[in-house]
Amino acid sequence: MKRSIIFFTALFVSLNVFANDAIHEAVKEFDAVEELKDYYDVLNNFERIILQGDCDWIPYYYSSLCLINIARQSELEKVDEYCDKADEYLKEADKLNPNNSEVYCLKALSASTRIRVNFEERGFRYVTLSNSLLEKAKSFNDSNPRFFYLKGMNTVNLPAMMGGGVEAALPFFEKALALFKEQIELEKTVTPHWGRESCESIIEKLNNL
């Protein structure tokens, strides 16, 4: 009996180590993505980890993030399909780690991504939903740079008469970048850390307008 317990304990530990190594490797591959096609490969890696079972929220989170990034660059008729699947993964991430600021930031990004399909018909509805989800994300962690980054993205694309535009958005991006730099050590971990380089690029472009 004791030998059985020891065997299964050792097996469980070895499987956890394998899963953690696989997650770390998949996150490294995600960070190195340069083209749209690369997201499909990284997505497959995270989905394989999910299929192995007993994983935490991280593989669901990154699977969703891959799908949203694909949706942001895909044909318009495929956007909802990718976002729907991303939202399903986010539901699972939310179950495993409730009230997580990172998960709600991705829910907000999924919502705003759907605007691509038809800006005139979807703009107000989905930017309102996205901002509502971002406020929840901020309530769970008001030092999350991705809240400020995505808030800036939502704001810069709004007309000035609705409180948007470059001047209104720039402070959000600058706040995001300051927080990114404070948390730069997270870029060596599997903890969500995306957005800094894009934020730097956006600030440079906005300042040169």
C-alpha contacts under 8 A as a table, 3 or more apart, distances in Angstrom:
res1	aa1	res2	aa2	distance
1	M	4	S	5.12
1	M	5	I	6.37
2	K	5	I	5.09
2	K	6	I	6.15
3	R	6	I	5.07
3	R	7	F	6.01
4	S	7	F	5.02
4	S	8	F	6.16
5	I	8	F	5.32
5	I	9	T	6.01
6	I	9	T	5.10
6	I	10	A	6.05
7	F	10	A	5.20
7	F	11	L	6.11
8	F	11	L	4.89
8	F	12	F	6.01
9	T	12	F	5.12
9	T	13	V	6.21
10	A	13	V	5.16
10	A	14	S	6.13
11	L	14	S	5.14
11	L	15	L	6.12
12	F	15	L	5.19
12	F	16	N	6.21
13	V	16	N	5.12
13	V	17	V	6.23
14	S	17	V	5.09
14	S	18	F	6.16
15	L	18	F	5.01
15	L	19	A	6.11
16	N	19	A	5.04
16	N	20	N	6.06
17	V	20	N	5.13
17	V	21	D	6.13
18	F	21	D	5.17
18	F	22	A	6.16
19	A	22	A	5.01
19	A	23	I	6.17
19	A	49	I	6.90
19	A	55	C	7.48
20	N	23	I	5.08
20	N	24	H	6.21
21	D	24	H	5.16
21	D	25	E	6.18
22	A	25	E	5.14
22	A	26	A	6.09
22	A	49	I	7.34
23	I	26	A	5.06
23	I	27	V	6.11
23	I	46	F	7.28
23	I	49	I	7.46
23	I	58	I	7.99
23	I	59	P	7.01
23	I	190	V	7.39
24	H	27	V	5.21
24	H	28	K	6.29
24	H	189	T	7.47
24	H	190	V	6.01
25	E	28	K	5.13
25	E	29	E	6.33
26	A	29	E	5.02
26	A	30	F	6.17
26	A	42	V	6.37
26	A	45	N	6.31
26	A	46	F	6.66
27	V	30	F	4.88
27	V	31	D	6.21
27	V	62	Y	7.87
27	V	190	V	6.06
28	K	31	D	5.13
28	K	32	A	6.37
29	E	32	A	5.08
29	E	33	V	6.42
29	E	42	V	6.50
30	F	33	V	5.37
30	F	39	Y	7.25
30	F	42	V	6.05
31	D	194	W	7.72
33	V	36	L	7.88
33	V	38	D	5.70
33	V	39	Y	6.70
34	E	38	D	6.88
35	E	38	D	5.49
35	E	39	Y	7.34
36	L	39	Y	5.61
36	L	40	Y	7.50
36	L	70	I	6.51
36	L	73	Q	7.23
37	K	40	Y	5.57
37	K	41	D	7.13
38	D	41	D	5.28
38	D	42	V	6.40
39	Y	42	V	5.11
39	Y	43	L	5.89
39	Y	66	C	5.66
39	Y	67	L	7.78
39	Y	69	N	7.61
39	Y	70	I	6.81
40	Y	43	L	5.03
40	Y	44	N	6.22
40	Y	66	C	7.43
40	Y	70	I	7.91
41	D	44	N	5.18
41	D	45	N	6.51
42	V	45	N	5.07
42	V	46	F	6.46
42	V	66	C	7.40
43	L	46	F	5.27
43	L	47	E	6.11
43	L	62	Y	7.63
43	L	63	S	5.37
43	L	66	C	5.85
43	L	67	L	7.41
44	N	47	E	5.07
44	N	48	R	6.13
45	N	48	R	5.23
45	N	49	I	6.52
46	F	49	I	5.08
46	F	50	I	6.37
46	F	59	P	5.33
46	F	60	Y	7.47
46	F	62	Y	7.03
46	F	63	S	5.85
47	E	50	I	4.96
47	E	51	L	6.20
47	E	59	P	7.24
47	E	60	Y	7.84
47	E	63	S	6.64
48	R	51	L	5.05
48	R	52	Q	6.41
49	I	52	Q	5.25
49	I	53	G	7.07
49	I	55	C	7.28
49	I	59	P	6.88
50	I	53	G	5.43
50	I	54	D	7.72
50	I	55	C	6.32
50	I	59	P	6.43
50	I	60	Y	7.19
52	Q	55	C	7.78
55	C	58	I	7.84
55	C	59	P	7.26
56	D	59	P	6.96
56	D	60	Y	7.91
56	D	93	A	7.80
56	D	96	L	6.59
57	W	60	Y	5.41
57	W	61	Y	6.14
57	W	92	E	7.31
57	W	93	A	4.55
57	W	94	D	7.60
57	W	96	L	5.64
57	W	97	N	6.37
58	I	61	Y	4.97
58	I	62	Y	6.22
58	I	93	A	7.31
58	I	190	V	7.66
58	I	191	T	7.74
59	P	62	Y	5.24
59	P	63	S	5.95
60	Y	63	S	5.11
60	Y	64	S	6.18
60	Y	89	Y	5.18
60	Y	90	L	6.51
60	Y	92	E	6.79
60	Y	93	A	5.61
61	Y	64	S	5.21
61	Y	65	L	6.24
61	Y	89	Y	6.80
61	Y	90	L	6.23
61	Y	93	A	6.12
61	Y	103	V	6.86
62	Y	65	L	4.81
62	Y	66	C	6.06
63	S	66	C	5.22
63	S	67	L	6.33
63	S	86	A	7.13
63	S	89	Y	7.02
64	S	67	L	5.10
64	S	68	I	6.18
64	S	85	K	7.40
64	S	86	A	4.17
64	S	87	D	6.95
64	S	89	Y	5.74
64	S	90	L	6.44
64	S	106	L	7.77
65	L	68	I	5.11
65	L	69	N	6.15
65	L	86	A	7.16
65	L	106	L	6.99
66	C	69	N	5.16
66	C	70	I	6.17
67	L	70	I	4.99
67	L	71	A	6.09
67	L	82	Y	5.60
67	L	83	C	6.73
67	L	85	K	7.40
67	L	86	A	5.68
68	I	71	A	4.89
68	I	72	R	6.14
68	I	82	Y	6.61
68	I	83	C	5.96
68	I	86	A	6.44
68	I	109	L	7.59
68	I	110	S	6.10
68	I	113	T	7.33
69	N	72	R	5.08
69	N	73	Q	6.66
70	I	73	Q	5.37
70	I	74	S	5.85
70	I	82	Y	7.34
71	A	74	S	5.09
71	A	75	E	7.79
71	A	78	K	6.94
71	A	79	V	4.76
71	A	80	D	7.71
71	A	82	Y	5.62
71	A	83	C	6.62
71	A	113	T	7.19
72	R	79	V	7.21
72	R	113	T	6.11
72	R	116	R	7.67
74	S	78	K	6.49
74	S	79	V	6.62
75	E	78	K	5.55
75	E	79	V	6.82
76	L	79	V	5.37
76	L	116	R	6.84
76	L	117	V	5.29
77	E	80	D	7.22
77	E	117	V	7.21
78	K	81	E	5.35
78	K	82	Y	6.40
79	V	82	Y	5.42
79	V	83	C	6.14
79	V	113	T	7.71
79	V	114	R	6.46
79	V	116	R	7.71
79	V	117	V	6.94
80	D	83	C	4.98
80	D	84	D	5.81
80	D	114	R	6.38
81	E	84	D	5.20
81	E	85	K	6.44
82	Y	85	K	5.28
82	Y	86	A	6.15
83	C	86	A	4.84
83	C	87	D	6.03
83	C	110	S	5.86
83	C	111	A	7.95
83	C	113	T	7.79
83	C	114	R	7.32
84	D	87	D	5.13
84	D	88	E	6.41
85	K	88	E	5.09
85	K	89	Y	6.53
86	A	89	Y	5.25
86	A	90	L	6.29
86	A	110	S	7.42
87	D	90	L	4.89
87	D	91	K	6.24
87	D	107	K	6.85
87	D	110	S	7.29
88	E	91	K	5.15
88	E	92	E	6.67
89	Y	92	E	5.18
89	Y	93	A	6.28
90	L	93	A	4.85
90	L	94	D	5.95
90	L	103	V	6.49
90	L	106	L	7.76
90	L	107	K	7.10
91	K	94	D	5.05
91	K	95	K	6.30
92	E	95	K	5.08
92	E	96	L	6.33
93	A	96	L	5.16
93	A	97	N	5.99
93	A	98	P	7.70
93	A	103	V	7.02
94	D	97	N	5.12
94	D	98	P	4.75
94	D	99	N	7.01
94	D	100	N	7.06
94	D	103	V	6.66
95	K	98	P	5.64
97	N	100	N	6.20
99	N	103	V	7.95
99	N	104	Y	7.85
99	N	137	A	7.92
99	N	140	F	6.30
100	N	103	V	5.43
100	N	104	Y	6.54
100	N	137	A	7.08
100	N	140	F	6.39
101	S	104	Y	5.24
101	S	105	C	6.18
101	S	136	K	7.34
101	S	137	A	4.11
101	S	138	K	6.53
101	S	139	S	7.72
101	S	140	F	5.24
101	S	141	N	5.74
101	S	144	N	7.27
102	E	105	C	5.07
102	E	106	L	6.44
102	E	137	A	6.84
102	E	144	N	7.75
102	E	146	R	7.67
102	E	192	P	7.15
103	V	106	L	5.21
103	V	107	K	6.30
103	V	137	A	7.71
104	Y	107	K	4.83
104	Y	108	A	6.15
104	Y	133	L	5.90
104	Y	134	L	6.49
104	Y	136	K	6.80
104	Y	137	A	5.07
105	C	108	A	5.06
105	C	109	L	6.24
105	C	133	L	6.92
105	C	134	L	5.72
105	C	137	A	5.82
105	C	146	R	6.78
105	C	147	F	6.19
105	C	150	L	7.58
106	L	109	L	4.84
106	L	110	S	6.03
107	K	110	S	5.14
107	K	111	A	6.31
107	K	130	S	7.42
107	K	133	L	6.74
108	A	111	A	5.12
108	A	112	S	6.30
108	A	129	L	7.19
108	A	130	S	4.16
108	A	131	N	6.82
108	A	132	S	7.83
108	A	133	L	5.26
108	A	134	L	5.90
109	L	112	S	5.17
109	L	113	T	5.99
109	L	130	S	6.72
109	L	150	L	7.21
110	S	113	T	5.11
110	S	114	R	6.62
110	S	130	S	7.96
111	A	114	R	5.50
111	A	115	I	7.42
111	A	126	Y	5.61
111	A	127	V	7.27
111	A	129	L	6.73
111	A	130	S	5.43
112	S	115	I	5.51
112	S	116	R	7.94
112	S	126	Y	5.63
112	S	127	V	5.67
112	S	129	L	7.99
112	S	130	S	5.77
112	S	154	N	7.60
113	T	116	R	5.90
114	R	117	V	5.94
114	R	122	R	7.59
114	R	126	Y	7.20
115	I	118	N	5.79
115	I	119	F	5.26
115	I	122	R	5.30
115	I	123	G	5.48
115	I	126	Y	6.42
115	I	127	V	7.80
116	R	119	F	6.00
117	V	122	R	7.69
118	N	121	E	5.55
118	N	122	R	5.74
118	N	123	G	7.45
119	F	122	R	5.25
119	F	123	G	4.78
120	E	123	G	5.72
121	E	124	F	7.73
122	R	125	R	5.48
122	R	126	Y	5.94
123	G	126	Y	5.66
123	G	127	V	5.91
124	F	127	V	5.42
124	F	128	T	5.98
125	R	128	T	5.42
125	R	129	L	6.36
126	Y	129	L	4.89
126	Y	130	S	5.87
127	V	130	S	4.91
127	V	131	N	6.02
127	V	154	N	6.69
128	T	131	N	5.24
128	T	132	S	6.19
129	L	132	S	5.09
129	L	133	L	6.28
130	S	133	L	5.18
130	S	134	L	6.17
131	N	134	L	4.90
131	N	135	E	6.24
131	N	151	K	7.06
131	N	154	N	7.58
132	S	135	E	5.23
132	S	136	K	6.62
133	L	136	K	5.11
133	L	137	A	6.31
134	L	137	A	4.83
134	L	138	K	6.19
134	L	147	F	6.10
134	L	150	L	7.85
134	L	151	K	7.21
135	E	138	K	5.02
135	E	139	S	6.20
136	K	139	S	5.01
136	K	140	F	6.51
137	A	140	F	5.34
137	A	141	N	6.40
137	A	142	D	7.72
137	A	147	F	6.72
138	K	141	N	4.99
138	K	142	D	4.53
138	K	143	S	7.56
138	K	144	N	7.07
138	K	147	F	6.33
139	S	142	D	6.14
141	N	144	N	5.72
142	D	147	F	7.89
143	S	179	L	6.89
144	N	147	F	5.61
144	N	148	F	7.29
144	N	176	A	7.87
144	N	179	L	7.29
145	P	148	F	5.36
145	P	149	Y	6.12
145	P	175	K	7.42
145	P	176	A	4.40
145	P	177	L	7.03
145	P	179	L	5.34
145	P	180	F	5.82
146	R	149	Y	4.83
146	R	150	L	5.88
146	R	176	A	6.69
146	R	194	W	7.92
146	R	195	G	6.87
147	F	150	L	5.40
147	F	151	K	5.96
147	F	176	A	7.63
148	F	151	K	4.95
148	F	152	G	6.03
148	F	172	F	5.04
148	F	173	F	6.27
148	F	175	K	6.55
148	F	176	A	5.02
149	Y	152	G	5.14
149	Y	153	M	6.36
149	Y	172	F	6.27
149	Y	173	F	5.28
149	Y	176	A	5.31
149	Y	177	L	7.92
149	Y	195	G	7.46
149	Y	199	C	6.78
150	L	153	M	4.83
150	L	154	N	6.20
151	K	154	N	5.15
151	K	155	T	6.08
151	K	169	A	7.71
151	K	172	F	6.57
152	G	155	T	4.98
152	G	156	V	5.95
152	G	169	A	4.69
152	G	170	L	6.80
152	G	171	P	7.80
152	G	172	F	4.99
152	G	173	F	5.60
153	M	156	V	5.47
153	M	157	N	6.61
153	M	169	A	7.28
154	N	157	N	5.74
154	N	158	L	6.78
155	T	158	L	5.32
155	T	163	G	7.35
155	T	164	G	4.69
155	T	165	G	6.27
155	T	166	V	7.95
155	T	168	A	6.81
155	T	169	A	5.24
156	V	159	P	7.97
156	V	164	G	5.47
156	V	165	G	4.44
156	V	166	V	5.34
156	V	168	A	7.10
156	V	169	A	5.04
156	V	170	L	7.89
157	N	164	G	6.60
157	N	165	G	6.32
158	L	162	M	6.37
158	L	163	G	7.00
158	L	164	G	4.35
158	L	165	G	5.90
159	P	162	M	5.41
159	P	163	G	6.79
159	P	164	G	5.09
159	P	165	G	5.91
160	A	163	G	5.05
160	A	164	G	4.48
160	A	165	G	5.13
161	M	164	G	7.02
163	G	168	A	6.84
164	G	167	E	7.80
164	G	168	A	5.61
164	G	169	A	6.69
165	G	168	A	5.57
165	G	169	A	6.13
166	V	169	A	5.12
166	V	170	L	5.86
166	V	206	L	6.69
167	E	170	L	5.57
167	E	171	P	7.61
168	A	171	P	6.74
168	A	172	F	7.90
169	A	172	F	5.50
169	A	173	F	6.67
170	L	173	F	5.19
170	L	174	E	6.17
170	L	203	I	6.97
170	L	206	L	7.38
171	P	174	E	5.01
171	P	175	K	6.05
172	F	175	K	5.18
172	F	176	A	6.12
173	F	176	A	4.96
173	F	177	L	6.15
173	F	199	C	6.34
173	F	202	I	7.86
173	F	203	I	6.65
174	E	177	L	5.13
174	E	178	A	6.29
174	E	203	I	7.24
175	K	178	A	5.21
175	K	179	L	6.39
176	A	179	L	5.22
176	A	180	F	6.08
176	A	199	C	7.49
177	L	180	F	4.88
177	L	181	K	6.21
177	L	196	R	6.36
177	L	199	C	6.41
177	L	200	E	6.88
178	A	181	K	5.30
178	A	182	E	6.38
179	L	182	E	4.96
179	L	183	Q	6.18
180	F	183	Q	5.18
180	F	184	I	5.85
180	F	193	H	7.98
180	F	196	R	5.85
181	K	184	I	5.04
181	K	196	R	7.92
183	Q	186	L	5.79
183	Q	187	E	7.91
184	I	187	E	5.63
184	I	193	H	7.97
185	E	188	K	5.88
185	E	189	T	7.69
186	L	189	T	5.24
186	L	190	V	7.67
186	L	191	T	6.35
186	L	192	P	7.67
186	L	193	H	6.14
187	E	190	V	7.64
187	E	191	T	7.65
187	E	192	P	7.92
187	E	193	H	5.52
187	E	194	W	7.82
190	V	193	H	7.94
193	H	196	R	7.79
195	G	198	S	5.36
195	G	199	C	5.95
196	R	199	C	5.06
196	R	200	E	6.23
197	E	200	E	5.11
197	E	201	S	6.28
198	S	201	S	5.08
198	S	202	I	6.19
199	C	202	I	5.14
199	C	203	I	6.21
200	E	203	I	5.28
200	E	204	E	6.30
201	S	204	E	5.19
201	S	205	K	6.29
202	I	205	K	5.10
202	I	206	L	6.08
203	I	206	L	5.12
203	I	207	N	6.05
204	E	207	N	5.26
204	E	208	N	6.33
205	K	208	N	5.18
205	K	209	L	6.49
206	L	209	L	5.36
